[in-house]
Amino acid sequence: MPASLAEIEIEGGISALKCPITGIDLIVEEEGFNETAAHSPYLRFFVDWIGQIWVANPDDLSSEQSRNQREIIEIFARKDNEVTQNETIEEVRQILPKSAVILEILDPPQGSFSGEICYACFDLGNAALTSRIQLQSVD
């Protein structure tokens, strides 16, 4: 069974977001997302509003989770203009365990504003091997 996908709509965008297990910041009010911060051991990936992708290092995870994480990184690393971001997220969702949740956070289009979307994935049942993790960019 795949991970859950929670579609959340927040007019004006999200100002802060914390890991639901540890309370460690992912998005900080006024500062936003800091890719160099020490993140929650439950965080698996974050896709920001302009499509940049950061993922947990597979070496920080158990062997089974590490295999899944490597596959997720391969999917994100593909450069296929035919595949939409929604299709990529759905493919990744199918690999993640049912203990994981992907938050799709949408600031809906309004007037001339075309809207923004970001994704945060937490595996709520499986922490990394360390108490904090560093994310790596997917190019």
CYANA upper distance limits for C-alpha pairs under 8 A (distance plus 0.5 A):
  1 MET  CA     94 GLN  CA      7.97
  1 MET  CA     97 PRO  CA      7.28
  1 MET  CA     98 LYS  CA      6.20
  2 PRO  CA     93 ARG  CA      6.31
  2 PRO  CA     94 GLN  CA      5.09
  2 PRO  CA     95 ILE  CA      6.87
  2 PRO  CA     96 LEU  CA      6.23
  2 PRO  CA     97 PRO  CA      6.05
  2 PRO  CA     98 LYS  CA      5.60
  3 ALA  CA     93 ARG  CA      5.82
  3 ALA  CA     94 GLN  CA      7.09
  3 ALA  CA     95 ILE  CA      8.20
  3 ALA  CA     96 LEU  CA      5.82
  3 ALA  CA     97 PRO  CA      5.89
  3 ALA  CA     98 LYS  CA      4.82
  3 ALA  CA     99 SER  CA      6.95
  3 ALA  CA    100 ALA  CA      5.39
  3 ALA  CA    101 VAL  CA      5.99
  3 ALA  CA    102 ILE  CA      7.65
  4 SER  CA     93 ARG  CA      7.88
  4 SER  CA     98 LYS  CA      7.18
  4 SER  CA    100 ALA  CA      6.92
  4 SER  CA    101 VAL  CA      5.21
  4 SER  CA    102 ILE  CA      6.69
  5 LEU  CA     93 ARG  CA      8.15
  5 LEU  CA    101 VAL  CA      6.27
  5 LEU  CA    102 ILE  CA      5.31
  5 LEU  CA    103 LEU  CA      6.61
  5 LEU  CA    104 GLU  CA      7.57
  6 ALA  CA    101 VAL  CA      7.57
  6 ALA  CA    102 ILE  CA      6.64
  6 ALA  CA    103 LEU  CA      5.47
  6 ALA  CA    104 GLU  CA      6.49
  7 GLU  CA    103 LEU  CA      6.71
  7 GLU  CA    104 GLU  CA      5.28
  7 GLU  CA    105 ILE  CA      6.75
  7 GLU  CA    106 LEU  CA      8.09
  8 ILE  CA    103 LEU  CA      7.57
  8 ILE  CA    104 GLU  CA      6.42
  8 ILE  CA    105 ILE  CA      5.35
  8 ILE  CA    106 LEU  CA      6.61
  9 GLU  CA    105 ILE  CA      6.36
  9 GLU  CA    106 LEU  CA      5.22
  9 GLU  CA    107 ASP  CA      6.46
  9 GLU  CA    108 PRO  CA      7.28
 10 ILE  CA     14 ILE  CA      6.91
 10 ILE  CA    105 ILE  CA      7.54
 10 ILE  CA    106 LEU  CA      6.57
 10 ILE  CA    107 ASP  CA      5.74
 10 ILE  CA    108 PRO  CA      7.80
 11 GLU  CA    106 LEU  CA      8.34
 11 GLU  CA    107 ASP  CA      5.60
 11 GLU  CA    108 PRO  CA      6.70
 12 GLY  CA    107 ASP  CA      6.46
 13 GLY  CA    105 ILE  CA      8.47
 13 GLY  CA    106 LEU  CA      7.57
 13 GLY  CA    107 ASP  CA      5.34
 13 GLY  CA    116 GLU  CA      8.25
 14 ILE  CA    105 ILE  CA      8.10
 14 ILE  CA    107 ASP  CA      8.26
 15 SER  CA     27 ILE  CA      7.55
 15 SER  CA     28 VAL  CA      7.27
 15 SER  CA     29 GLU  CA      5.43
 15 SER  CA     30 GLU  CA      7.69
 15 SER  CA     32 GLY  CA      7.72
 16 ALA  CA     25 ASP  CA      8.18
 16 ALA  CA     26 LEU  CA      7.94
 16 ALA  CA     27 ILE  CA      5.20
 16 ALA  CA     28 VAL  CA      5.27
 16 ALA  CA     29 GLU  CA      5.46
 16 ALA  CA     32 GLY  CA      7.76
 17 LEU  CA     25 ASP  CA      6.62
 17 LEU  CA     26 LEU  CA      5.95
 17 LEU  CA     27 ILE  CA      5.29
 17 LEU  CA     28 VAL  CA      7.21
 18 LYS  CA     22 THR  CA      8.33
 18 LYS  CA     23 GLY  CA      5.55
 18 LYS  CA     24 ILE  CA      5.81
 18 LYS  CA     25 ASP  CA      4.83
 18 LYS  CA     26 LEU  CA      5.77
 18 LYS  CA     27 ILE  CA      7.30
 19 CYS  CA     23 GLY  CA      5.30
 19 CYS  CA     24 ILE  CA      5.83
 19 CYS  CA     25 ASP  CA      6.93
 19 CYS  CA     26 LEU  CA      7.28
 19 CYS  CA     40 SER  CA      6.96
 19 CYS  CA     42 TYR  CA      7.96
 19 CYS  CA     43 LEU  CA      7.94
 19 CYS  CA    122 PHE  CA      7.94
 20 PRO  CA    124 LEU  CA      8.46
 21 ILE  CA     42 TYR  CA      8.18
 21 ILE  CA    124 LEU  CA      7.41
 22 THR  CA     40 SER  CA      7.27
 24 ILE  CA     39 HIS  CA      7.16
 24 ILE  CA     40 SER  CA      6.21
 25 ASP  CA     39 HIS  CA      7.70
 25 ASP  CA     40 SER  CA      8.27
 26 LEU  CA     33 PHE  CA      6.61
 26 LEU  CA     34 ASN  CA      8.00
 26 LEU  CA     39 HIS  CA      7.33
 26 LEU  CA     40 SER  CA      8.42
 27 ILE  CA     31 GLU  CA      8.05
 27 ILE  CA     32 GLY  CA      5.38
 27 ILE  CA     33 PHE  CA      5.02
 27 ILE  CA     34 ASN  CA      7.80
 28 VAL  CA     32 GLY  CA      5.32
 28 VAL  CA     33 PHE  CA      6.87
 35 GLU  CA     54 TRP  CA      7.87
 35 GLU  CA    134 GLN  CA      8.42
 35 GLU  CA    135 LEU  CA      6.99
 35 GLU  CA    136 GLN  CA      8.45
 36 THR  CA    134 GLN  CA      7.27
 36 THR  CA    135 LEU  CA      7.64
 37 ALA  CA    134 GLN  CA      7.29
 38 ALA  CA    132 ARG  CA      5.98
 38 ALA  CA    133 ILE  CA      5.96
 38 ALA  CA    134 GLN  CA      5.87
 39 HIS  CA     43 LEU  CA      7.55
 39 HIS  CA    132 ARG  CA      5.83
 39 HIS  CA    133 ILE  CA      5.59
 39 HIS  CA    134 GLN  CA      6.63
 39 HIS  CA    135 LEU  CA      8.00
 40 SER  CA    131 SER  CA      7.67
 40 SER  CA    132 ARG  CA      5.85
 40 SER  CA    133 ILE  CA      6.77
 41 PRO  CA    127 ALA  CA      5.54
 41 PRO  CA    128 ALA  CA      5.19
 41 PRO  CA    129 LEU  CA      8.03
 41 PRO  CA    130 THR  CA      7.11
 41 PRO  CA    131 SER  CA      6.21
 41 PRO  CA    132 ARG  CA      5.72
 41 PRO  CA    133 ILE  CA      6.21
 42 TYR  CA    122 PHE  CA      5.68
 42 TYR  CA    123 ASP  CA      5.73
 42 TYR  CA    124 LEU  CA      6.56
 42 TYR  CA    125 GLY  CA      8.46
 42 TYR  CA    126 ASN  CA      7.02
 42 TYR  CA    127 ALA  CA      5.32
 42 TYR  CA    128 ALA  CA      6.87
 43 LEU  CA     56 ALA  CA      7.38
 43 LEU  CA    120 ALA  CA      8.14
 43 LEU  CA    121 CYS  CA      6.43
 43 LEU  CA    122 PHE  CA      4.95
 43 LEU  CA    123 ASP  CA      7.00
 44 ARG  CA     55 VAL  CA      6.24
 44 ARG  CA     56 ALA  CA      5.59
 44 ARG  CA     69 GLN  CA      8.24
 44 ARG  CA    120 ALA  CA      8.34
 44 ARG  CA    121 CYS  CA      5.93
 44 ARG  CA    122 PHE  CA      6.09
 44 ARG  CA    123 ASP  CA      7.22
 45 PHE  CA     53 ILE  CA      7.72
 45 PHE  CA     54 TRP  CA      6.07
 45 PHE  CA     55 VAL  CA      4.69
 45 PHE  CA     56 ALA  CA      6.60
 45 PHE  CA    119 TYR  CA      8.37
 45 PHE  CA    120 ALA  CA      6.44
 45 PHE  CA    121 CYS  CA      5.81
 45 PHE  CA    122 PHE  CA      7.99
 45 PHE  CA    135 LEU  CA      8.40
 46 PHE  CA     53 ILE  CA      6.38
 46 PHE  CA     54 TRP  CA      5.79
 46 PHE  CA     55 VAL  CA      6.97
 46 PHE  CA    118 CYS  CA      7.98
 46 PHE  CA    119 TYR  CA      6.07
 46 PHE  CA    120 ALA  CA      5.03
 46 PHE  CA    121 CYS  CA      6.94
 47 VAL  CA     51 GLY  CA      6.22
 47 VAL  CA     52 GLN  CA      6.07
 47 VAL  CA     53 ILE  CA      4.99
 47 VAL  CA     54 TRP  CA      6.93
 47 VAL  CA    118 CYS  CA      5.91
 47 VAL  CA    119 TYR  CA      5.46
 47 VAL  CA    120 ALA  CA      7.04
 48 ASP  CA     52 GLN  CA      5.93
 48 ASP  CA     53 ILE  CA      7.10
 48 ASP  CA    117 ILE  CA      7.85
 48 ASP  CA    118 CYS  CA      5.30
 48 ASP  CA    119 TYR  CA      7.19
 49 TRP  CA    116 GLU  CA      6.18
 49 TRP  CA    117 ILE  CA      5.76
 49 TRP  CA    118 CYS  CA      5.48
 50 ILE  CA    116 GLU  CA      8.45
 51 GLY  CA    118 CYS  CA      8.17
 52 GLN  CA    137 SER  CA      8.16
 52 GLN  CA    138 VAL  CA      8.13
 53 ILE  CA     76 PHE  CA      8.14
 53 ILE  CA    137 SER  CA      6.32
 53 ILE  CA    138 VAL  CA      6.00
 53 ILE  CA    139 ASP  CA      8.32
 54 TRP  CA    135 LEU  CA      6.17
 54 TRP  CA    136 GLN  CA      5.77
 54 TRP  CA    137 SER  CA      4.92
 54 TRP  CA    138 VAL  CA      6.44
 55 VAL  CA     73 ILE  CA      7.79
 55 VAL  CA    135 LEU  CA      5.71
 55 VAL  CA    136 GLN  CA      5.90
 55 VAL  CA    137 SER  CA      6.95
 55 VAL  CA    138 VAL  CA      7.63
 56 ALA  CA     60 ASP  CA      7.87
 56 ALA  CA     69 GLN  CA      8.09
 56 ALA  CA    133 ILE  CA      7.44
 56 ALA  CA    134 GLN  CA      7.23
 56 ALA  CA    135 LEU  CA      5.41
 56 ALA  CA    136 GLN  CA      6.93
 57 ASN  CA     61 LEU  CA      7.93
 57 ASN  CA     69 GLN  CA      8.24
 57 ASN  CA    133 ILE  CA      8.34
 57 ASN  CA    134 GLN  CA      7.80
 57 ASN  CA    135 LEU  CA      6.90
 57 ASN  CA    136 GLN  CA      7.01
 58 PRO  CA     65 GLN  CA      7.92
 58 PRO  CA     66 SER  CA      4.96
 58 PRO  CA     67 ARG  CA      7.87
 58 PRO  CA     69 GLN  CA      6.10
 58 PRO  CA     70 ARG  CA      6.69
 59 ASP  CA     66 SER  CA      6.98
 60 ASP  CA     66 SER  CA      8.17
 60 ASP  CA    128 ALA  CA      6.19
 60 ASP  CA    129 LEU  CA      6.08
 60 ASP  CA    130 THR  CA      7.26
 60 ASP  CA    133 ILE  CA      7.74
 61 LEU  CA     65 GLN  CA      6.24
 61 LEU  CA     66 SER  CA      5.73
 61 LEU  CA    127 ALA  CA      8.14
 61 LEU  CA    128 ALA  CA      5.22
 61 LEU  CA    129 LEU  CA      6.04
 62 SER  CA     66 SER  CA      6.25
 62 SER  CA    128 ALA  CA      7.44
 62 SER  CA    129 LEU  CA      7.19
 63 SER  CA     67 ARG  CA      6.89
 64 GLU  CA     68 ASN  CA      7.12
 65 GLN  CA     69 GLN  CA      6.52
 66 SER  CA     70 ARG  CA      6.65
 67 ARG  CA     71 GLU  CA      6.91
 68 ASN  CA     72 ILE  CA      6.72
 68 ASN  CA     95 ILE  CA      7.02
 68 ASN  CA     96 LEU  CA      7.43
 69 GLN  CA     73 ILE  CA      6.67
 70 ARG  CA     74 GLU  CA      6.78
 71 GLU  CA     75 ILE  CA      6.86
 71 GLU  CA     95 ILE  CA      8.44
 72 ILE  CA     76 PHE  CA      6.80
 72 ILE  CA     92 VAL  CA      6.26
 72 ILE  CA     95 ILE  CA      7.86
 73 ILE  CA     77 ALA  CA      6.49
 73 ILE  CA    138 VAL  CA      7.54
 74 GLU  CA     78 ARG  CA      6.95
 75 ILE  CA     88 THR  CA      7.60
 75 ILE  CA     91 GLU  CA      8.26
 75 ILE  CA     92 VAL  CA      7.59
 76 PHE  CA     88 THR  CA      7.59
 76 PHE  CA    138 VAL  CA      7.41
 77 ALA  CA    138 VAL  CA      6.52
 77 ALA  CA    139 ASP  CA      6.64
 83 VAL  CA     87 GLU  CA      6.71
 83 VAL  CA     88 THR  CA      7.32
 84 THR  CA     88 THR  CA      6.85
 85 GLN  CA     89 ILE  CA      6.70
 86 ASN  CA     90 GLU  CA      6.66
 87 GLU  CA     91 GLU  CA      6.73
 88 THR  CA     92 VAL  CA      6.77
 89 ILE  CA     93 ARG  CA      6.50
 90 GLU  CA     94 GLN  CA      6.93
 91 GLU  CA     95 ILE  CA      7.53
 92 VAL  CA     96 LEU  CA      7.11
 93 ARG  CA    102 ILE  CA      8.07
 96 LEU  CA    100 ALA  CA      6.86
 97 PRO  CA    123 ASP  CA      8.18
 99 SER  CA    123 ASP  CA      6.14
 99 SER  CA    124 LEU  CA      6.08
 99 SER  CA    125 GLY  CA      5.66
 99 SER  CA    126 ASN  CA      8.08
100 ALA  CA    121 CYS  CA      7.46
100 ALA  CA    122 PHE  CA      6.06
100 ALA  CA    123 ASP  CA      4.34
100 ALA  CA    124 LEU  CA      6.13
100 ALA  CA    125 GLY  CA      7.64
101 VAL  CA    121 CYS  CA      6.18
101 VAL  CA    122 PHE  CA      6.09
101 VAL  CA    123 ASP  CA      6.84
101 VAL  CA    124 LEU  CA      7.93
102 ILE  CA    119 TYR  CA      7.10
102 ILE  CA    120 ALA  CA      6.17
102 ILE  CA    121 CYS  CA      4.76
102 ILE  CA    122 PHE  CA      7.09
103 LEU  CA    119 TYR  CA      5.95
103 LEU  CA    120 ALA  CA      5.65
103 LEU  CA    121 CYS  CA      6.67
104 GLU  CA    117 ILE  CA      7.47
104 GLU  CA    118 CYS  CA      6.49
104 GLU  CA    119 TYR  CA      5.20
104 GLU  CA    120 ALA  CA      7.38
105 ILE  CA    117 ILE  CA      6.08
105 ILE  CA    118 CYS  CA      5.88
105 ILE  CA    119 TYR  CA      6.70
106 LEU  CA    115 GLY  CA      7.78
106 LEU  CA    116 GLU  CA      6.34
106 LEU  CA    117 ILE  CA      4.99
106 LEU  CA    118 CYS  CA      7.26
107 ASP  CA    115 GLY  CA      5.87
107 ASP  CA    116 GLU  CA      5.62
107 ASP  CA    117 ILE  CA      6.75
108 PRO  CA    114 SER  CA      7.98
108 PRO  CA    115 GLY  CA      5.26
108 PRO  CA    116 GLU  CA      7.23
109 PRO  CA    113 PHE  CA      5.93
109 PRO  CA    114 SER  CA      5.07
109 PRO  CA    115 GLY  CA      4.51
109 PRO  CA    116 GLU  CA      8.10
110 GLN  CA    114 SER  CA      7.19
110 GLN  CA    115 GLY  CA      7.50
123 ASP  CA    127 ALA  CA      7.68
128 ALA  CA    132 ARG  CA      8.40
128 ALA  CA    133 ILE  CA      8.07
